[in-house]
Amino acid sequence: MPTPDSVTRLRPVQLAVLIILMAEARELSNKDLDEMARFTLTGRDRTELEALGLIESRKVGQTLAFQLTDEGWAFCKQLHATQVNVGRNITARSTFVLLDGLHRSLDRLRISYADFFKQSGDPVPEQRSAADRPDVEGRIRAAYAELPKAPGGWVGLADLREHLGDLDQATVDRGLRGLLGQDGVSILPAANTKALKPRDHGASLRIGDEDNHALSIGWT
């Protein structure tokens, strides 16, 4: 994780890239950045972000493409409370006020950053065949309907996985990821992580930079 000193020294272009990568929640190329925001990430701006472990890059054709690392996601989630060097730039200062309001709202609504920013048209992972996806997702929905629920309609992923004992963890993970974005489906971290037991940690589903522990379907 970056040190306080290294964070203070982040330049406007670097901060802008981090915010855009978080908002898009996907890999972006320099071509994408140029089309979206009229700048690219090159030279020292790129190498420093990589050295800090906040982004990773790869060559795509004749350009570079970037995405946040897990550390990058964790850093962006706390960016609203970070002392950064944006001087007296009114637009930059306003952006950090917006980030603070976003963090406050997501925390109140118990919506993860990964869930909030995810792309609605995310492709189905290649390892999930079209044939097995509906069956696994249907099994999860059926198990959810049968299990007792906490207030708000929440079912712990540990209980869900135990109920689906004939399916391995990777298969259930694929089914849960397939449900993300469908109407009425929420998968969130536990509100009180100190109350989690080892079985809860072992049953969690990693989304973005967060471990998620509970599922709700069709409740408002």
N, C-alpha and C positions, 0 to 999 in steps of 0.2 A: 504494500500500500504506500502511496506517496507520502513523503514527510510534509509537515506544515510549511516548511520553507519552499519545497518544490512546488506545492500547490499555489503559494503566493506568487511564484514566478511564472505561472502559466500565462501565456499570451492570449489575446482575444481570439485569434484564429483557432488555437487549441481548445479553448473553452467552447467556441461555436461548434467545432467538430464533435465534441463530446455530447453536447446538448442535442445536436441533430441526429447522431447515431442512437441516442436514447429514444428520441421521439419517433424515429423510424423503426427501431427494433429489428433491424436487418442489416445485412452487408451493403455498403454503399461504395461505389467506385468514385474516383476523382471526376469522372464524367458526370455522375449523378450529383455530386456536390456542386459542380459548376452550373448545372442546369437548375438546381434547387436554390442555391445561395450565392452564385457567382464568385466562388473561390474554390481553390483546390488545396489539398494537404500535401506539402512537399518538404524536402530538406530537413532543417533542424526541427521544425514544428512536428513533423512525423516521427523522426527518430527519438525525440525526447518523450513523446507520448508512449512509444513502444518501450523505451527503456524504463519508464515508470510502471509498465505492465498494465496500462489502461486500455490499449487497443492492440489488435494484431492485424497484419496486412498480408495480402498475397497478390501475385501478379495475375491479372485477368486481361488477356490479350495484350494490348500495348499500354495499359494503364494499371494502377494499383487500386485494390479494393480493401476496405477497412470494416472492422466490426469491434464492438466493445468486448473486452474480456470479462470474466466474472468480477475481477477487481474493478474494472471500469464501470460496471453496473452498480456495484456497491458505492463507488465514489460519486457517481452521478446522483444516486439517491440522497446523498448528504450534501450535494453541491449548494443547495439553498442556504445552508448554515456555514458555508466555508468562506473564509476571508480570501478573496481573490483580487487580482490587480486589474480592475476595469476603470480606474481613475474616476473622472466625473462624467463618463459617457452615460447619458440619460437612458438610451435604449438598453444598454447592458444592465444598468441598475434596475430598470423595469423588468427585465427578464428574470432577474433573481427574486424580485417580489412575486412574480408569477410562479416561479419554482417553489417558493415557500408556501404559497396558497395551494399549489398542486399537492405538495407533500402533506399538508394539513388535511386536505380533503380526502386523499386516498387513505390516510391513516384512520380517519373517522369512519369511512365507508368500508374499511377492511378490504380494500382492493389492492393487489400487488402491482408494482410498476410493470412487471412483465405482462400481466393480464391486461392492464390498462393500455399499454402501448403496442400490444401484439397486432400483427397484420391480419385483417379479417380474411384475406385470401391466401393465407399461408398454405403451401402445398403439402399434401400428405407425404410423410417420410417414405422413402423408397422401401424400407423394410416392412412396411405395413401393406400387405396386398389388398386389393379391392375386395377380394373374396372374404378375408377374415375380419376386415374392419367392422362391418355392420354386426357380425356375430358377437365380437368382443364388446363393442359398445352397447349392444343390446343386453348382454350378460351383466354389464356394470349397471345399467339402468334398472334391470330386474332386481339385482342385489340391493341397490339403493332403496327400492320400493319396499323390500322385505325387512330391512334393518331398522331398529329403533333409532329415532333421531333426537338430537339435542335441540334446544330452542333455536328457532330460525331455520330448522330443517337440515341441520348439519350432521353428516356422518363422517366419522374418523376414517382415514384411509387404512389404518391398521385393521379396523373391523371389516372394512370392505374387502381387503385382500384376504383376510381369514375366511370370509364367506365365499370367496372365489378360490378356494384352496387348490383346485385342480389346474389353475392357470399360474404360470410363473410370473415373477415380478416384471420382467421386461414386456411380456404380453399385456399385462394390466396397464403398465406405463403407456404403451402405445394406444390402448383403448381410451385412457384418461386424456391423453393429448388430443385424440381425435374428437373428444367431446368439447374441448375448449373452443369457445367461439359460438357454440350452438346455443340457441335461445334457452334462457333460464339456468344455464350451467355455470357454477362458480367453483373454483378450486383455490383455496387460500391457506396462508400460514395460520397456525394456532394463535389465538389472541394472547394466551399466557404460555409462553414456551417453557417456563420453569415447571409447569405442571405436566409436561410431556414425559412419557416413559420410554425406555429403550425401544419397545415395539413401535411406538409412534415415530421415533426418529428413523428406524429401519424401514418403515412403510412410507416415508415421505416421498413426494414427487418434486424433483428439481425443475423449476421453471425460471429461466433467466438466471438470476443470482440468488434465488430464494428457495428454501425447502418449504413445501406446502403439505398440509396435514389433514385437511378436511374438504369434503365435497358436498355441494348442495345442488339439487336439480328441481327446478320448477317452483321454487319458493320466492316470494318477494318480501 
